[in-house]
Amino acid sequence: MNKEMNIDQHTLVDAWQKQLPEYLNPGDSAQVQADAANPQGLRIHINAAGHQFYSFDFQCAYMDPREVRVELVDVERDGQTIAEDSVQIQELTGDYVRHIHECAQALSSMTNP
């Protein structure tokens, strides 16, 4: 049975916006927004550092107060959607998914008091 979280989405977004950059690579930046379709969800946009101008959009939803499900929504390069099947994109996606899970763990004291 999934335990309900007793935290409002705005507070969650603020906490993620502060915490997530600590888990990203130097030079990466992230914007965290509420997922309008899911009160327990977040939309995470990450701009990758470097010369490729890659940006990643993830949907992050709390399954319970400790566990998140992360799905890649879109990858863009210089504003254009690109295929997600190259090795480099797969590796970057894997890294970002891991960082998002690490951030969720770091915030578990807030989501699972």
Accessible surface in RSA format (square Angstrom, percent):
REM  Atomic radii and reference values for relative SASA: ProtOr
REM  Chains: A
REM  Algorithm: Lee & Richards
REM  Probe-radius: 1.40
REM  Slices: 20
REM RES _ NUM      All-atoms   Total-Side   Main-Chain    Non-polar    All polar
REM                ABS   REL    ABS   REL    ABS   REL    ABS   REL    ABS   REL
RES MET A   1   236.23 122.3 148.74  98.4  87.48 208.3 125.37 106.6 110.86 146.9
RES ASN A   2    96.09  66.3  80.83  78.1  15.26  36.7  20.71  49.8  75.38  72.9
RES LYS A   3   115.59  56.4 107.87  66.2   7.72  18.4  85.37  76.8  30.22  32.2
RES GLU A   4   128.72  73.9 117.59  89.0  11.13  26.5  57.25 110.7  71.47  58.4
RES MET A   5    13.61   7.1   1.21   0.8  12.40  29.5   1.80   1.5  11.81  15.7
RES ASN A   6   143.93  99.3 104.70 101.2  39.23  94.5  34.49  83.0 109.43 105.8
RES ILE A   7    31.57  18.0  10.33   7.7  21.24  51.2  16.75  12.1  14.81  40.2
RES ASP A   8    84.49  59.2  71.85  71.5  12.64  29.9  48.59 114.4  35.90  35.8
RES GLN A   9    40.53  22.7  34.42  25.2   6.11  14.6  14.07  29.9  26.46  20.1
RES HIS A  10   130.07  71.1 123.65  85.9   6.42  16.4  86.56  89.2  43.51  50.6
RES THR A  11    57.86  41.1  55.00  55.8   2.86   6.8  40.33  54.2  17.53  26.5
RES LEU A  12     1.28   0.7   1.28   0.9   0.00   0.0   1.28   0.9   0.00   0.0
RES VAL A  13    20.28  13.3  20.28  18.4   0.00   0.0  20.28  17.6   0.00   0.0
RES ASP A  14    57.87  40.5  56.03  55.8   1.84   4.4  11.79  27.7  46.08  46.0
RES ALA A  15    15.42  14.2   7.97  12.3   7.45  17.0  14.47  20.4   0.96   2.5
RES TRP A  16     0.00   0.0   0.00   0.0   0.00   0.0   0.00   0.0   0.00   0.0
RES GLN A  17    67.93  38.0  63.54  46.4   4.40  10.5  39.69  84.5  28.25  21.4
RES LYS A  18   154.12  75.2 135.61  83.2  18.51  44.1 109.87  98.9  44.24  47.1
RES GLN A  19    42.16  23.6  41.11  30.0   1.05   2.5   1.51   3.2  40.64  30.8
RES LEU A  20     0.04   0.0   0.04   0.0   0.00   0.0   0.04   0.0   0.00   0.0
RES PRO A  21    60.58  44.1  45.97  41.9  14.61  53.1  46.55  38.4  14.03  87.2
RES GLU A  22   131.17  75.3  93.73  70.9  37.44  89.2  42.85  82.9  88.33  72.1
RES TYR A  23    60.58  28.3  50.96  29.0   9.62  25.0  35.75  26.9  24.83  30.6
RES LEU A  24    16.23   9.0   0.44   0.3  15.79  39.7   0.74   0.5  15.49  41.7
RES ASN A  25    58.58  40.4  54.29  52.5   4.28  10.3  16.20  39.0  42.37  41.0
RES PRO A  26   130.16  94.9 106.97  97.5  23.19  84.3 119.45  98.6  10.71  66.6
RES GLY A  27    68.08  84.0   0.00   N/A  68.08  84.0  34.36  94.3  33.72  75.5
RES ASP A  28    18.90  13.2   2.30   2.3  16.60  39.2   0.00   0.0  18.90  18.8
RES SER A  29    48.72  41.2  44.95  60.0   3.77   8.7  39.33  83.7   9.40  13.2
RES ALA A  30     7.50   6.9   0.00   0.0   7.50  17.1   0.00   0.0   7.50  19.9
RES GLN A  31    78.45  43.9  77.67  56.8   0.79   1.9  46.66  99.3  31.80  24.1
RES VAL A  32     8.91   5.9   0.13   0.1   8.78  21.2   0.13   0.1   8.78  23.8
RES GLN A  33   118.56  66.3 116.30  85.0   2.26   5.4  26.38  56.2  92.18  69.9
RES ALA A  34    48.61  44.7  31.55  48.7  17.06  38.8  31.55  44.4  17.06  45.2
RES ASP A  35     5.19   3.6   3.92   3.9   1.27   3.0   0.50   1.2   4.69   4.7
RES ALA A  36   113.08 104.0  68.98 106.4  44.10 100.3  79.52 112.0  33.56  88.9
RES ALA A  37    94.43  86.8  54.40  84.0  40.03  91.1  65.51  92.2  28.92  76.6
RES ASN A  38    40.13  27.7  39.14  37.8   0.98   2.4  13.11  31.5  27.02  26.1
RES PRO A  39   103.70  75.6  94.23  85.9   9.46  34.4  96.60  79.8   7.09  44.1
RES GLN A  40    42.95  24.0  42.74  31.2   0.20   0.5  20.33  43.3  22.62  17.2
RES GLY A  41     0.44   0.5   0.00   N/A   0.44   0.5   0.44   1.2   0.00   0.0
RES LEU A  42     0.00   0.0   0.00   0.0   0.00   0.0   0.00   0.0   0.00   0.0
RES ARG A  43    89.33  37.5  88.12  44.9   1.21   2.9  32.46  44.4  56.87  34.5
RES ILE A  44     2.31   1.3   0.00   0.0   2.31   5.6   0.76   0.5   1.55   4.2
RES HIS A  45    53.54  29.3  53.06  36.9   0.48   1.2  37.75  38.9  15.79  18.4
RES ILE A  46     0.00   0.0   0.00   0.0   0.00   0.0   0.00   0.0   0.00   0.0
RES ASN A  47    54.89  37.9  54.16  52.3   0.73   1.8  19.54  47.0  35.35  34.2
RES ALA A  48    15.12  13.9   4.49   6.9  10.64  24.2   4.56   6.4  10.56  28.0
RES ALA A  49    45.15  41.5  22.70  35.0  22.45  51.1  29.83  42.0  15.32  40.6
RES GLY A  50    50.84  62.7   0.00   N/A  50.84  62.7  27.07  74.3  23.77  53.2
RES HIS A  51   170.17  93.0 155.72 108.2  14.45  37.0 106.01 109.3  64.16  74.7
RES GLN A  52    60.30  33.7  57.40  42.0   2.90   6.9  12.89  27.4  47.42  36.0
RES PHE A  53   133.45  66.8 119.95  74.3  13.50  35.1 127.23  77.1   6.22  17.8
RES TYR A  54    15.05   7.0  12.46   7.1   2.59   6.7   0.61   0.5  14.44  17.8
RES SER A  55    12.93  10.9  12.39  16.5   0.54   1.2   6.66  14.2   6.27   8.8
RES PHE A  56     0.00   0.0   0.00   0.0   0.00   0.0   0.00   0.0   0.00   0.0
RES ASP A  57    39.16  27.4  39.16  39.0   0.00   0.0  13.50  31.8  25.66  25.6
RES PHE A  58     0.77   0.4   0.00   0.0   0.77   2.0   0.00   0.0   0.77   2.2
RES GLN A  59    49.87  27.9  49.10  35.9   0.77   1.8   3.90   8.3  45.96  34.9
RES CYS A  60     0.13   0.1   0.00   0.0   0.13   0.3   0.00   0.0   0.13   0.1
RES ALA A  61     6.31   5.8   5.95   9.2   0.36   0.8   5.95   8.4   0.36   1.0
RES TYR A  62    13.81   6.4   0.57   0.3  13.24  34.5   0.57   0.4  13.24  16.3
RES MET A  63    73.34  38.0  66.31  43.9   7.03  16.7  66.32  56.4   7.02   9.3
RES ASP A  64    33.39  23.4  31.45  31.3   1.94   4.6   6.91  16.3  26.48  26.4
RES PRO A  65     2.05   1.5   1.74   1.6   0.31   1.1   1.74   1.4   0.31   1.9
RES ARG A  66   129.18  54.2 126.93  64.7   2.25   5.4  38.99  53.3  90.19  54.7
RES GLU A  67    86.15  49.5  85.26  64.5   0.89   2.1  27.19  52.6  58.96  48.1
RES VAL A  68     4.09   2.7   0.41   0.4   3.68   8.9   0.41   0.4   3.68  10.0
RES ARG A  69   108.04  45.4 102.97  52.5   5.07  12.1  50.51  69.0  57.53  34.9
RES VAL A  70    22.20  14.6   0.17   0.2  22.03  53.1   0.17   0.1  22.03  59.8
RES GLU A  71    77.43  44.5  73.04  55.3   4.39  10.5  32.01  61.9  45.42  37.1
RES LEU A  72    46.89  26.1  18.49  13.2  28.40  71.4  18.49  13.0  28.40  76.4
RES VAL A  73    68.48  45.1  43.36  39.2  25.13  60.5  47.84  41.6  20.64  56.0
RES ASP A  74    27.55  19.3  27.41  27.3   0.14   0.3  12.20  28.7  15.35  15.3
RES VAL A  75     0.09   0.1   0.00   0.0   0.09   0.2   0.09   0.1   0.00   0.0
RES GLU A  76    47.74  27.4  47.74  36.1   0.00   0.0   1.36   2.6  46.38  37.9
RES ARG A  77   113.22  47.5 110.09  56.1   3.13   7.5  18.06  24.7  95.16  57.7
RES ASP A  78   105.63  74.0  84.62  84.2  21.01  49.7  19.91  46.9  85.72  85.5
RES GLY A  79    55.05  67.9   0.00   N/A  55.05  67.9  28.08  77.0  26.97  60.4
RES GLN A  80   127.02  71.0 125.67  91.8   1.35   3.2  42.94  91.4  84.08  63.8
RES THR A  81    95.89  68.2  68.66  69.6  27.23  64.9  50.31  67.6  45.58  68.9
RES ILE A  82    46.12  26.2  36.17  26.9   9.95  24.0  43.17  31.1   2.95   8.0
RES ALA A  83    70.45  64.8  47.45  73.2  23.00  52.3  58.68  82.6  11.76  31.2
RES GLU A  84    65.85  37.8  60.19  45.5   5.66  13.5  15.91  30.8  49.93  40.8
RES ASP A  85   115.30  80.8  94.12  93.7  21.18  50.1  40.08  94.3  75.22  75.0
RES SER A  86    54.04  45.7  44.02  58.7  10.02  23.1  50.81 108.2   3.22   4.5
RES VAL A  87   110.62  72.8 105.59  95.6   5.03  12.1 107.07  93.0   3.55   9.6
RES GLN A  88    79.95  44.7  74.99  54.8   4.96  11.8  32.67  69.5  47.28  35.9
RES ILE A  89     1.64   0.9   1.64   1.2   0.00   0.0   1.64   1.2   0.00   0.0
RES GLN A  90    99.47  55.6  91.54  66.9   7.93  18.9  31.56  67.2  67.91  51.5
RES GLU A  91   113.70  65.3 104.72  79.2   8.98  21.4  45.47  87.9  68.23  55.7
RES LEU A  92    34.61  19.3  34.36  24.6   0.25   0.6  34.52  24.2   0.09   0.2
RES THR A  93    19.45  13.8  19.45  19.7   0.00   0.0  19.16  25.7   0.29   0.4
RES GLY A  94    37.11  45.8   0.00   N/A  37.11  45.8  32.23  88.4   4.88  10.9
RES ASP A  95    47.05  33.0  46.75  46.5   0.30   0.7   1.24   2.9  45.80  45.7
RES TYR A  96     0.86   0.4   0.86   0.5   0.00   0.0   0.04   0.0   0.82   1.0
RES VAL A  97    38.87  25.6  38.87  35.2   0.00   0.0  38.87  33.8   0.00   0.0
RES ARG A  98   123.51  51.9 119.65  61.0   3.87   9.2  60.53  82.7  62.99  38.2
RES HIS A  99    20.70  11.3  20.70  14.4   0.00   0.0  18.87  19.5   1.83   2.1
RES ILE A 100     0.00   0.0   0.00   0.0   0.00   0.0   0.00   0.0   0.00   0.0
RES HIS A 101    62.47  34.1  61.66  42.9   0.81   2.1  37.58  38.7  24.89  29.0
RES GLU A 102    68.56  39.4  63.46  48.0   5.10  12.2  32.05  62.0  36.52  29.8
RES CYS A 103     0.00   0.0   0.00   0.0   0.00   0.0   0.00   0.0   0.00   0.0
RES ALA A 104     2.37   2.2   1.48   2.3   0.89   2.0   1.48   2.1   0.89   2.4
RES GLN A 105   110.04  61.5 101.22  74.0   8.82  21.0  40.69  86.6  69.34  52.6
RES ALA A 106    44.35  40.8  10.43  16.1  33.92  77.2  23.91  33.7  20.44  54.2
RES LEU A 107    13.28   7.4  12.72   9.1   0.55   1.4  13.28   9.3   0.00   0.0
RES SER A 108    27.51  23.2  26.57  35.5   0.94   2.2   4.09   8.7  23.42  32.8
RES SER A 109    91.71  77.5  71.73  95.7  19.98  46.0  55.83 118.9  35.88  50.3
RES MET A 110    61.93  32.1  46.00  30.4  15.93  37.9  32.48  27.6  29.45  39.0
RES THR A 111     2.26   1.6   0.04   0.0   2.21   5.3   0.42   0.6   1.83   2.8
RES ASN A 112    39.28  27.1  26.49  25.6  12.79  30.8   0.56   1.4  38.72  37.4
RES PRO A 113   131.91  96.1  73.89  67.4  58.02 210.9 105.91  87.4  26.00 161.6
END  Absolute sums over single chains surface
CHAIN  1 A     6464.2       5237.0       1227.2       3319.8       3144.4
END  Absolute sums over all chains
TOTAL          6464.2       5237.0       1227.2       3319.8       3144.4
